[in-house]
Amino acid sequence: MKKLLSLLAVMFLAGTLNAQAQEKKFSVYAIGFYNLENLFDTCHDAGKNDYEYLPDGRNKWSGLKYTSKLRNMARVLSEMGTDKLPLVGCAAIGVSEVENAKCLTDLCNQDVLKARNFQFCHIEGPDQRGVDCGLLYNPSLFTVRNVKLVPYVYDLPKDSMRATRGFLVVSGTMANEHVTIIVNHLPSRGASSYYRELGGKQIRVVKDSLIAEDPQVKLFIMGDMNDDPKDPSMSVALGAKRKIEEVKEQADLYNPFWDIHASGTGTLMYDGAWNLFDQIILSNSLLNQKGQRDYSTLKLWQPQIFRRDYLFQQEGKYKGNTLRTHAGGVWLNGYSDHLPTLVYLVKEQK
């Protein structure tokens, strides 16, 4: 596996690093995120409002539809990262809008994921609809140390009876380094910006505690933020910076998807315009400042929005939009209303 990664790294890093660096050997890794858009099974979970995804519910959610949804999701997840790592794909992928551990078990049992022995981390959360976050990982590339769910806490009395997704924190080892991934799904835009800003502040507290425990931790904050990179929840409450040169302090964060969204593209479309809600935000420890070429530890190479023709509607009024599972009450046998995102990382082999 190391020889394979080294070969691929040299192939794809050619022309990216300086001539001296090209004489060295590098390993490349990919970390991703994907909103699976309502991956529900066909059974009722007690206490959850999952009725629209039951056989007699609004979406007439049958075994056939569920099986097809699993197959479609597995196809995307298995292809993420293969533009640079065609035989191994991603080491870890955060996911959102998953109903329960059964769905993740069924997902990992799909042939294309089972072939890589994909495993998952999941803790049942309090969300009223029953959707949770999870983390899929390839155990040959990422080893899990610890998993915890940090609750989202409302601060207004009128919200005390609500329940929403918490922050799934997975600590592990990748490339012989301490890596921690925080998977998030912040409140929807049916709620005001205040609630996503509150979420951003809470993620920031989690981030600060992790860096205090280990200043060298390689930290990835990912998820469906339901906001764009420039919005207050991300840029102010969480404090993720647009430019690497703005990342000066140990606890500072960098959002490589800010400039991507500013260029006019994104991960989901609304009223003909792109939003970029699906972000992967990085700790300072993953960055090389301008002019630096230090790859002795894991460092960011490049971000990517994962695109394939099959993820888009190819004709009709909504041509160019993402191909969803349902639209207008019609089952489209599609994928998701979101596109996946990922980051590629590089480390010099010793």
KEKE-3310 file (N, C-alpha, C; in steps of 0.2 Angstrom, whole numbers, plus 5000, padded with zeros to 4 digits):
npx = (5004:5010:5020:5011:5004:5015:5019:5008:5008:5019:5016:5005:5010:5020:5026:5020:5027:5044:5059:5068:5060:5053:5062:5060:5050:5033:5018:5000:4984:4967:4953:4936:4919:4901:4884:4871:4858:4845:4846:4837:4831:4818:4810:4801:4809:4807:4800:4805:4802:4800:4791:4788:4797:4793:4785:4771:4771:4773:4783:4782:4792:4801:4807:4814:4817:4825:4836:4841:4845:4855:4865:4867:4873:4884:4891:4895:4903:4913:4920:4925:4939:4946:4951:4964:4969:4967:4965:4963:4955:4946:4953:4945:4928:4916:4899:4882:4864:4860:4850:4852:4863:4860:4858:4871:4878:4872:4876:4890:4891:4889:4895:4906:4911:4913:4923:4934:4934:4927:4923:4913:4909:4898:4886:4870:4860:4850:4841:4826:4820:4827:4839:4857:4875:4889:4905:4914:4927:4942:4951:4964:4970:4966:4965:4955:4954:4946:4929:4916:4901:4897:4885:4874:4869:4856:4853:4843:4828:4816:4819:4822:4815:4818:4828:4843:4856:4871:4889:4900:4914:4929:4943:4959:4972:4982:4993:5003:5001:4992:4976:4961:4943:4929:4913:4899:4882:4874:4860:4846:4841:4829:4828:4834:4849:4855:4855:4864:4875:4877:4880:4892:4900:4900:4907:4919:4923:4925:4935:4945:4948:4952:4964:4971:4973:4982:4993:4998:4989:4981:4968:4951:4937:4922:4907:4889:4885:4875:4877:4886:4904:4908:4898:4892:4892:4902:4913:4915:4909:4914:4926:4934:4946:4949:4961:4977:4987:4981:4980:4987:4989:4991:4978:4971:4960:4958:4948:4947:4937:4932:4937:4934:4920:4918:4922:4911:4905:4899:4891:4877:4862:4852:4838:4844:4857:4873:4876:4888:4888:4894:4908:4925:4936:4952:4965:4978:4990:4990:4994:5005:5013:5014:5027:5033:5038:5036:5034:5036:5027:5009:5001:4991:4986:4977:4960:4944:4929:4918:4914:4903:4896:4884:4879:4871:4856:4852:4843:4829:4819:4827:4840:4857:4856:4858:4855:4843:4836:4822:4810:4798:4789:4791:4800:4816:4826:4839:4854:4859:4855:4866:4883:4898:4913:4931:4947:4964:4979:4997:5012:5029:5038:5048)
npy = (4994:5006:5008:5009:5021:5030:5030:5035:5047:5053:5054:5063:5074:5079:5093:5101:5102:5108:5105:5099:5093:5084:5073:5066:5054:5053:5052:5052:5057:5057:5065:5066:5073:5070:5074:5064:5065:5061:5046:5034:5020:5007:5006:5011:5022:5022:5036:5045:5057:5050:5047:5050:5042:5029:5014:5017:5030:5048:5048:5035:5025:5011:4995:4992:5006:5009:5000:5004:5017:5015:5009:5019:5029:5022:5021:5034:5037:5028:5032:5045:5054:5047:5053:5057:5047:5033:5019:5018:5029:5038:5040:5043:5048:5060:5059:5065:5066:5053:5040:5030:5017:5005:5009:5013:5002:4994:5001:5001:4988:4987:4982:4989:4997:4987:4980:4988:4986:4996:5004:5011:5025:5030:5038:5038:5051:5066:5071:5077:5072:5061:5060:5058:5062:5053:5044:5037:5025:5019:5006:5002:5014:5023:5024:5022:5030:5036:5040:5052:5061:5077:5087:5098:5114:5123:5140:5148:5150:5147:5138:5126:5114:5109:5098:5094:5089:5084:5086:5076:5069:5062:5054:5049:5039:5043:5041:5040:5050:5061:5063:5072:5072:5082:5080:5088:5095:5108:5118:5120:5131:5135:5139:5154:5164:5165:5153:5144:5152:5150:5137:5137:5144:5134:5124:5130:5130:5117:5114:5122:5116:5103:5107:5112:5101:5094:5102:5099:5092:5086:5094:5092:5100:5097:5097:5098:5114:5122:5135:5147:5149:5163:5167:5173:5162:5154:5162:5171:5167:5153:5157:5154:5157:5165:5166:5158:5165:5173:5165:5164:5161:5147:5142:5146:5144:5138:5140:5132:5132:5144:5153:5145:5145:5159:5160:5156:5144:5129:5117:5115:5119:5134:5142:5145:5149:5145:5138:5135:5124:5113:5110:5108:5112:5117:5115:5125:5118:5110:5117:5124:5139:5153:5150:5141:5124:5112:5096:5087:5083:5079:5089:5101:5099:5101:5107:5100:5100:5086:5080:5072:5067:5060:5064:5075:5083:5080:5085:5095:5107:5109:5106:5104:5105:5097:5079:5073:5062:5062:5073:5086:5077:5066:5051:5050:5042:5046:5054:5065:5081:5088:5090:5081:5085:5086:5085:5084:5078:5079:5070:5068:5053:5044)
npz = (5000:5004:4994:4983:4986:4986:4973:4966:4972:4968:4954:4953:4960:4953:4945:4954:4966:4971:4961:4969:4979:4971:4969:4981:4990:4992:5001:4998:5004:5006:5012:5015:5013:5014:5011:5013:5010:5017:5021:5025:5033:5030:5042:5056:5068:5085:5093:5084:5071:5058:5048:5035:5028:5027:5021:5020:5020:5015:5005:5001:5004:5000:5001:4989:4985:4995:4994:4982:4984:4994:4985:4976:4984:4989:4977:4975:4986:4985:4974:4977:4979:4970:4959:4961:4968:4962:4965:4979:4985:4997:5014:5025:5027:5031:5035:5033:5037:5040:5045:5056:5064:5058:5044:5041:5042:5032:5022:5022:5018:5005:4989:4983:4994:5003:4998:5001:5014:5022:5037:5051:5061:5073:5083:5091:5090:5096:5087:5080:5069:5067:5060:5059:5061:5054:5052:5040:5037:5030:5037:5034:5032:5041:5058:5072:5087:5097:5100:5101:5105:5105:5112:5103:5111:5115:5119:5123:5133:5126:5117:5123:5122:5110:5099:5091:5079:5086:5088:5080:5086:5081:5085:5079:5070:5057:5044:5053:5062:5074:5071:5071:5068:5066:5063:5057:5056:5054:5061:5050:5036:5038:5051:5059:5056:5068:5075:5068:5070:5083:5083:5077:5086:5096:5090:5089:5102:5105:5096:5101:5113:5109:5103:5114:5121:5112:5104:5091:5084:5070:5063:5057:5052:5047:5037:5033:5034:5032:5028:5019:5016:5019:5027:5044:5053:5050:5046:5057:5070:5070:5065:5054:5042:5026:5018:5018:5023:5032:5043:5058:5071:5083:5085:5075:5060:5043:5029:5015:5005:5003:4993:4982:4982:4980:4967:4960:4960:4968:4980:4981:4973:4973:4967:4955:4959:4966:4981:4994:5006:5011:5018:5022:5034:5040:5053:5058:5059:5048:5037:5025:5025:5013:5002:5009:5009:5017:5020:5030:5039:5039:5026:5019:5002:4991:4989:4984:4975:4972:4957:4945:4930:4932:4943:4941:4935:4918:4908:4904:4914:4926:4922:4925:4939:4954:4955:4963:4976:4977:4970:4969:4974:4966:4963:4959:4959:4961:4968:4978:4985:4987:4983:4985:4995:4996:5003:4998:5005:5009:5013:5016:5013:5024)
capx = (5000:5014:5023:5006:5003:5021:5019:5003:5009:5024:5013:5001:5013:5024:5024:5017:5032:5050:5063:5071:5055:5051:5067:5058:5044:5027:5011:4994:4978:4961:4948:4930:4912:4895:4877:4868:4851:4840:4847:4833:4828:4810:4807:4800:4813:4803:4802:4808:4798:4803:4785:4788:4801:4790:4781:4765:4772:4773:4788:4781:4799:4800:4814:4817:4820:4831:4842:4844:4848:4862:4869:4869:4877:4890:4895:4899:4908:4919:4924:4928:4946:4950:4954:4971:4971:4962:4964:4962:4950:4947:4954:4939:4923:4911:4892:4876:4858:4859:4845:4854:4868:4858:4859:4878:4880:4870:4880:4897:4890:4888:4901:4911:4914:4915:4930:4940:4933:4925:4920:4910:4908:4891:4882:4864:4859:4843:4838:4819:4818:4831:4845:4863:4881:4893:4911:4916:4934:4946:4955:4971:4973:4964:4964:4951:4956:4941:4923:4911:4896:4896:4878:4872:4866:4852:4854:4837:4823:4810:4822:4824:4812:4821:4834:4846:4862:4877:4895:4903:4921:4932:4950:4962:4979:4983:5000:5007:5000:4986:4971:4954:4938:4923:4908:4893:4876:4871:4853:4844:4840:4822:4830:4838:4857:4857:4856:4870:4881:4878:4883:4899:4903:4901:4912:4925:4925:4927:4941:4950:4949:4956:4971:4974:4976:4987:4994:5000:4984:4979:4961:4947:4930:4918:4900:4884:4885:4869:4879:4892:4910:4908:4893:4894:4893:4909:4919:4915:4908:4919:4933:4938:4949:4948:4967:4981:4992:4978:4980:4993:4989:4990:4971:4967:4957:4958:4943:4949:4932:4929:4938:4930:4913:4918:4923:4905:4903:4897:4889:4870:4860:4845:4836:4849:4864:4876:4878:4893:4887:4898:4915:4930:4940:4958:4969:4984:4995:4989:4995:5011:5012:5017:5034:5035:5037:5038:5029:5038:5020:5003:4999:4986:4988:4972:4953:4940:4922:4918:4909:4902:4890:4878:4876:4867:4851:4854:4839:4823:4819:4832:4846:4862:4855:4860:4850:4841:4832:4815:4809:4791:4785:4793:4806:4821:4832:4845:4859:4858:4854:4872:4889:4903:4919:4936:4954:4970:4985:5003:5017:5035:5040:5055)
capy = (5000:5012:5009:5012:5028:5034:5030:5039:5054:5056:5055:5068:5080:5082:5100:5105:5103:5110:5100:5095:5089:5078:5068:5063:5050:5056:5049:5056:5055:5061:5066:5069:5074:5070:5074:5058:5067:5057:5039:5031:5013:5007:5004:5017:5022:5025:5043:5049:5059:5047:5044:5051:5037:5022:5012:5020:5037:5052:5046:5028:5022:5004:4991:4994:5012:5010:4997:5008:5023:5012:5007:5025:5032:5018:5022:5041:5037:5024:5036:5051:5054:5043:5057:5057:5040:5029:5013:5018:5034:5042:5037:5044:5052:5062:5059:5068:5064:5046:5038:5026:5013:5000:5011:5013:4995:4992:5005:4998:4981:4987:4978:4993:4999:4981:4978:4991:4985:5002:5004:5017:5028:5033:5038:5040:5058:5067:5075:5075:5068:5055:5060:5059:5062:5048:5044:5031:5026:5014:5005:5002:5021:5027:5020:5026:5030:5038:5043:5055:5065:5083:5090:5105:5116:5129:5145:5152:5145:5145:5132:5120:5107:5106:5093:5093:5085:5086:5086:5069:5070:5056:5055:5043:5040:5043:5043:5040:5056:5061:5066:5072:5074:5084:5080:5093:5096:5114:5119:5122:5138:5136:5143:5160:5163:5165:5146:5142:5155:5147:5131:5139:5145:5128:5120:5133:5128:5110:5114:5125:5111:5098:5110:5113:5094:5092:5108:5097:5088:5088:5094:5093:5102:5096:5096:5103:5120:5126:5142:5148:5151:5170:5169:5174:5156:5151:5167:5175:5162:5148:5160:5151:5162:5164:5166:5155:5170:5176:5160:5166:5158:5140:5139:5148:5139:5140:5137:5132:5132:5151:5156:5141:5148:5165:5159:5155:5137:5127:5110:5114:5125:5136:5148:5146:5151:5140:5138:5130:5123:5107:5113:5105:5117:5114:5118:5128:5112:5106:5122:5128:5146:5155:5150:5135:5117:5107:5090:5082:5081:5080:5096:5102:5099:5105:5105:5098:5098:5080:5080:5067:5069:5056:5068:5081:5082:5081:5088:5098:5113:5109:5104:5107:5105:5090:5074:5071:5056:5064:5080:5087:5071:5060:5047:5051:5037:5050:5054:5069:5088:5091:5087:5079:5089:5083:5088:5080:5079:5076:5069:5065:5047:5044)
capz = (5000:5004:4988:4979:4988:4984:4966:4964:4974:4963:4948:4954:4963:4948:4943:4960:4971:4967:4958:4974:4982:4966:4970:4987:4990:4995:5002:4997:5007:5004:5017:5012:5017:5009:5014:5009:5009:5019:5020:5030:5031:5029:5048:5061:5074:5091:5096:5079:5066:5051:5045:5027:5025:5028:5015:5019:5021:5009:5000:4999:5005:5000:5001:4982:4985:5000:4991:4976:4988:4996:4979:4973:4989:4989:4971:4975:4991:4983:4969:4980:4980:4965:4954:4963:4971:4959:4968:4986:4987:5003:5020:5029:5024:5036:5031:5037:5036:5041:5051:5061:5063:5053:5038:5040:5041:5026:5017:5021:5016:4998:4987:4982:5000:5007:4995:5004:5021:5025:5044:5052:5068:5074:5090:5090:5092:5098:5082:5080:5063:5067:5056:5062:5057:5055:5049:5036:5036:5028:5042:5032:5031:5047:5064:5076:5094:5102:5097:5106:5102:5109:5110:5102:5116:5114:5125:5125:5136:5122:5113:5127:5120:5104:5099:5084:5078:5089:5084:5081:5086:5080:5085:5076:5068:5049:5042:5060:5066:5077:5067:5073:5063:5069:5058:5059:5052:5058:5059:5043:5035:5041:5057:5058:5056:5075:5077:5065:5073:5090:5082:5075:5092:5100:5087:5091:5109:5104:5093:5106:5119:5106:5102:5120:5123:5108:5099:5085:5081:5063:5064:5051:5054:5041:5037:5030:5038:5030:5027:5015:5020:5021:5032:5050:5057:5048:5046:5063:5075:5070:5064:5048:5037:5019:5015:5022:5026:5038:5048:5061:5078:5083:5085:5069:5055:5036:5025:5008:5000:5003:4987:4977:4982:4977:4960:4957:4960:4975:4981:4980:4969:4975:4963:4950:4961:4970:4988:4996:5013:5012:5019:5026:5037:5043:5058:5056:5059:5041:5032:5023:5023:5007:5001:5013:5006:5022:5020:5035:5042:5034:5025:5013:4995:4987:4990:4978:4975:4968:4952:4940:4926:4934:4949:4939:4930:4911:4904:4907:4918:4931:4920:4928:4946:4957:4954:4970:4977:4976:4968:4968:4975:4961:4965:4953:4959:4961:4973:4984:4983:4989:4980:4990:4995:4999:5003:4997:5009:5007:5018:5014:5016:5027)
cpx = (5004:5017:5018:5005:5009:5021:5014:5005:5014:5021:5009:5004:5018:5022:5022:5023:5039:5054:5066:5066:5053:5056:5065:5052:5039:5021:5006:4988:4973:4956:4942:4924:4907:4889:4873:4861:4846:4841:4843:4831:4821:4806:4806:4805:4808:4805:4804:4802:4800:4797:4785:4793:4799:4786:4775:4765:4772:4777:4787:4788:4799:4807:4818:4821:4826:4837:4845:4848:4855:4867:4872:4874:4884:4895:4899:4904:4914:4923:4927:4935:4950:4952:4962:4973:4966:4960:4962:4956:4952:4949:4948:4934:4917:4904:4887:4870:4857:4855:4848:4860:4867:4860:4866:4881:4878:4874:4887:4897:4889:4895:4907:4915:4916:4922:4935:4939:4931:4921:4917:4910:4902:4889:4875:4862:4851:4839:4830:4817:4822:4838:4852:4869:4885:4900:4913:4923:4937:4951:4962:4974:4972:4962:4960:4953:4950:4935:4918:4907:4895:4889:4878:4867:4862:4853:4848:4832:4818:4813:4823:4821:4814:4826:4836:4852:4867:4883:4899:4911:4925:4940:4954:4969:4979:4990:5005:5006:4993:4981:4964:4949:4932:4918:4901:4888:4872:4863:4851:4842:4832:4822:4834:4845:4859:4859:4862:4876:4882:4881:4891:4903:4905:4906:4919:4928:4928:4934:4947:4952:4954:4964:4975:4977:4982:4988:4996:4995:4982:4971:4957:4940:4926:4911:4895:4882:4879:4870:4885:4898:4911:4903:4895:4896:4900:4914:4920:4915:4913:4926:4937:4940:4949:4955:4972:4986:4988:4978:4987:4994:4988:4983:4967:4965:4957:4952:4945:4944:4929:4930:4935:4923:4913:4919:4916:4902:4901:4895:4881:4867:4853:4843:4841:4856:4866:4878:4884:4893:4892:4905:4919:4936:4946:4961:4975:4990:4995:4992:5003:5010:5016:5024:5037:5034:5039:5032:5032:5032:5015:5002:4994:4989:4983:4965:4950:4933:4921:4912:4909:4896:4884:4875:4872:4861:4853:4850:4833:4824:4825:4838:4852:4862:4857:4854:4848:4837:4825:4815:4802:4787:4786:4799:4810:4826:4839:4850:4858:4857:4861:4878:4894:4909:4924:4943:4959:4976:4991:5008:5023:5036:5047:5058)
cpy = (5006:5013:5012:5019:5032:5035:5035:5046:5057:5058:5062:5075:5083:5088:5104:5107:5105:5104:5095:5090:5083:5072:5064:5059:5053:5052:5054:5053:5059:5060:5069:5070:5074:5070:5069:5059:5061:5049:5036:5024:5013:5006:5010:5016:5025:5031:5048:5051:5057:5045:5045:5046:5030:5020:5015:5028:5041:5050:5038:5024:5015:5001:4992:5000:5013:5006:5001:5014:5021:5011:5014:5029:5029:5020:5029:5040:5033:5027:5042:5049:5050:5047:5058:5051:5035:5022:5013:5023:5037:5038:5037:5049:5053:5062:5062:5065:5056:5044:5035:5021:5007:5002:5012:5006:4992:4995:5002:4991:4981:4985:4983:4996:4993:4979:4982:4991:4991:5000:5010:5019:5031:5033:5041:5046:5059:5070:5072:5070:5061:5055:5062:5060:5055:5049:5037:5031:5019:5012:5003:5008:5025:5023:5024:5025:5031:5041:5046:5060:5071:5086:5097:5108:5123:5134:5149:5147:5143:5139:5126:5114:5105:5101:5093:5090:5088:5086:5080:5070:5063:5057:5048:5044:5039:5045:5044:5046:5056:5066:5066:5075:5076:5085:5084:5093:5102:5115:5122:5129:5140:5140:5149:5159:5162:5158:5143:5145:5152:5140:5132:5140:5139:5124:5123:5131:5121:5110:5117:5120:5105:5101:5111:5106:5092:5098:5106:5093:5091:5088:5096:5095:5102:5096:5100:5108:5124:5134:5142:5150:5158:5171:5169:5168:5153:5156:5171:5170:5157:5151:5157:5156:5160:5163:5162:5160:5174:5171:5161:5162:5151:5138:5142:5143:5142:5136:5137:5132:5139:5154:5152:5144:5155:5165:5158:5148:5135:5119:5109:5120:5127:5142:5150:5148:5145:5142:5133:5128:5117:5109:5108:5110:5114:5118:5121:5123:5109:5111:5123:5135:5148:5154:5144:5128:5112:5102:5085:5079:5082:5087:5096:5102:5103:5102:5103:5097:5092:5081:5074:5069:5066:5060:5074:5079:5084:5084:5091:5104:5114:5106:5107:5107:5098:5086:5071:5064:5057:5072:5081:5081:5065:5057:5047:5046:5040:5049:5058:5076:5091:5087:5086:5084:5085:5087:5083:5082:5076:5075:5065:5058:5047:5038)
cpz = (5000:4998:4983:4980:4985:4977:4963:4966:4970:4956:4948:4957:4958:4945:4949:4965:4967:4965:4964:4978:4977:4967:4976:4985:4994:4996:5001:5000:5005:5010:5014:5016:5012:5013:5010:5008:5010:5018:5026:5028:5031:5036:5052:5067:5080:5093:5090:5074:5059:5047:5037:5024:5027:5022:5014:5020:5014:5003:4998:4999:5005:5000:4994:4982:4989:4997:4986:4979:4990:4991:4977:4978:4989:4983:4972:4980:4989:4978:4972:4981:4975:4959:4955:4965:4968:4962:4975:4988:4993:5009:5025:5026:5029:5032:5036:5034:5035:5046:5057:5059:5058:5046:5036:5039:5034:5020:5016:5019:5008:4995:4986:4988:5004:5004:4998:5012:5025:5032:5045:5060:5068:5081:5089:5093:5094:5093:5081:5074:5063:5063:5060:5058:5058:5051:5046:5036:5034:5033:5041:5032:5037:5052:5069:5083:5099:5098:5102:5102:5107:5107:5108:5107:5115:5120:5127:5127:5131:5117:5117:5125:5114:5104:5092:5085:5083:5085:5085:5080:5086:5080:5083:5074:5060:5048:5048:5063:5069:5073:5070:5068:5067:5063:5061:5054:5056:5056:5052:5042:5036:5048:5055:5058:5063:5077:5074:5068:5080:5089:5081:5081:5096:5097:5089:5098:5109:5101:5097:5111:5116:5105:5108:5122:5119:5103:5092:5081:5074:5063:5058:5054:5048:5042:5033:5035:5037:5030:5022:5019:5022:5026:5039:5054:5056:5049:5053:5069:5076:5069:5059:5043:5030:5016:5020:5026:5032:5044:5052:5067:5077:5082:5079:5064:5048:5033:5017:5003:5000:4996:4981:4977:4978:4970:4956:4957:4967:4975:4981:4977:4972:4971:4958:4952:4966:4977:4989:5004:5015:5013:5023:5028:5041:5048:5055:5055:5052:5036:5031:5022:5016:5006:5004:5009:5011:5023:5025:5039:5037:5033:5019:5006:4991:4989:4983:4979:4970:4963:4947:4936:4929:4940:4948:4934:4923:4906:4908:4911:4922:4929:4923:4936:4948:4956:4961:4970:4975:4974:4966:4969:4971:4963:4958:4953:4958:4967:4979:4981:4985:4985:4986:4990:4998:4999:5002:5002:5007:5013:5015:5017:5019:5025)
residu = (MET:LYS:LYS:LEU:LEU:SER:LEU:LEU:ALA:VAL:MET:PHE:LEU:ALA:GLY:THR:LEU:ASN:ALA:GLN:ALA:GLN:GLU:LYS:LYS:PHE:SER:VAL:TYR:ALA:ILE:GLY:PHE:TYR:ASN:LEU:GLU:ASN:LEU:PHE:ASP:THR:CYS:HIS:ASP:ALA:GLY:LYS:ASN:ASP:TYR:GLU:TYR:LEU:PRO:ASP:GLY:ARG:ASN:LYS:TRP:SER:GLY:LEU:LYS:TYR:THR:SER:LYS:LEU:ARG:ASN:MET:ALA:ARG:VAL:LEU:SER:GLU:MET:GLY:THR:ASP:LYS:LEU:PRO:LEU:VAL:GLY:CYS:ALA:ALA:ILE:GLY:VAL:SER:GLU:VAL:GLU:ASN:ALA:LYS:CYS:LEU:THR:ASP:LEU:CYS:ASN:GLN:ASP:VAL:LEU:LYS:ALA:ARG:ASN:PHE:GLN:PHE:CYS:HIS:ILE:GLU:GLY:PRO:ASP:GLN:ARG:GLY:VAL:ASP:CYS:GLY:LEU:LEU:TYR:ASN:PRO:SER:LEU:PHE:THR:VAL:ARG:ASN:VAL:LYS:LEU:VAL:PRO:TYR:VAL:TYR:ASP:LEU:PRO:LYS:ASP:SER:MET:ARG:ALA:THR:ARG:GLY:PHE:LEU:VAL:VAL:SER:GLY:THR:MET:ALA:ASN:GLU:HIS:VAL:THR:ILE:ILE:VAL:ASN:HIS:LEU:PRO:SER:ARG:GLY:ALA:SER:SER:TYR:TYR:ARG:GLU:LEU:GLY:GLY:LYS:GLN:ILE:ARG:VAL:VAL:LYS:ASP:SER:LEU:ILE:ALA:GLU:ASP:PRO:GLN:VAL:LYS:LEU:PHE:ILE:MET:GLY:ASP:MET:ASN:ASP:ASP:PRO:LYS:ASP:PRO:SER:MET:SER:VAL:ALA:LEU:GLY:ALA:LYS:ARG:LYS:ILE:GLU:GLU:VAL:LYS:GLU:GLN:ALA:ASP:LEU:TYR:ASN:PRO:PHE:TRP:ASP:ILE:HIS:ALA:SER:GLY:THR:GLY:THR:LEU:MET:TYR:ASP:GLY:ALA:TRP:ASN:LEU:PHE:ASP:GLN:ILE:ILE:LEU:SER:ASN:SER:LEU:LEU:ASN:GLN:LYS:GLY:GLN:ARG:ASP:TYR:SER:THR:LEU:LYS:LEU:TRP:GLN:PRO:GLN:ILE:PHE:ARG:ARG:ASP:TYR:LEU:PHE:GLN:GLN:GLU:GLY:LYS:TYR:LYS:GLY:ASN:THR:LEU:ARG:THR:HIS:ALA:GLY:GLY:VAL:TRP:LEU:ASN:GLY:TYR:SER:ASP:HIS:LEU:PRO:THR:LEU:VAL:TYR:LEU:VAL:LYS:GLU:GLN:LYS)
# end
